[in-house]
Amino acid sequence: MSYDPVIRQYLNAINGITIEFCNAEDFVVSLKKEGITLEAINCEKPTIRVRRGNRVYFTYRGIPQMNELWPFLNALVRVSNNVVHLDEKEMEMAKVIRGNVKLFVTPDCTKCPLAAELLYQLPIVNDNVDLEVIDVNDYPDLAKKFRVMSVPKIVLNDKAEIPGSFPPHILLKMMAKSSS
């Protein structure tokens, strides 16, 4: 199944971002259009980094596909337009979180997109968040290092481990508490 028609629709709402990529040429070529800058970087495994200006919003380690494609495309739209869908209380908790946030996912995980949709919004509202979404199929070494036995799994500042299948307000509350 080709995702090209859907990606073309999303491209109408994406503008003013830079996508740095490595070993992901086949995927990023589908994102080529005026207003999106594509820059090749050096690395060993598939990596996609999204910037607007000098600010890196998130890094996707792997190639977004299947269940992870939609949250990734939604994140590109959100970063492009500086839009989030968090209620007031979620916004307050999101602004408290500090440091590196790793979200471990797989393309066929059914709960991962919900966690990804939430976490992709954190760097938009909080400059103190460095988000990495990591496909454990492409990065088994990181999955082993952080003892990923199931996905979604969130690791905050390489210490706090949080299962990612909780409702958004619970996840944010656990992350905010772990940040302090």
Stockholm file with secondary structure:
# STOCKHOLM 1.0

chainA/1-180         MSYDPVIRQYLNAINGITIEFCNAEDFVVSLKKEGITLEAINCEKPTIRVRRGNRVYFTYRGIPQMNELWPFLNALVRVSNNVVHLDEKEMEMAKVIRGNVKLFVTPDCTKCPLAAELLYQLPIVNDNVDLEVIDVNDYPDLAKKFRVMSVPKIVLNDKAEIPGSFPPHILLKMMAKSSS
#=GR chainA/1-180 SS CCCHHHHHHHHTTCCSEEEEEESCHHHHGGGCBTTEEEEECCCSSCEEEEEETTEEEEEEESCCCGGGHHHHHHHHHHHHHTCCCCCHHHHHHHTTCCEEEEEEECTTCSSHHHHHHHHTTHHHHCTTEEEEEEETTTCHHHHHHTTCCSSSEEEETTTEEEESCSCHHHHHHHHHHHHC
#=GC SS_cons         CCCHHHHHHHHTTCCSEEEEEESCHHHHGGGCBTTEEEEECCCSSCEEEEEETTEEEEEEESCCCGGGHHHHHHHHHHHHHTCCCCCHHHHHHHTTCCEEEEEEECTTCSSHHHHHHHHTTHHHHCTTEEEEEEETTTCHHHHHHTTCCSSSEEEETTTEEEESCSCHHHHHHHHHHHHC
//
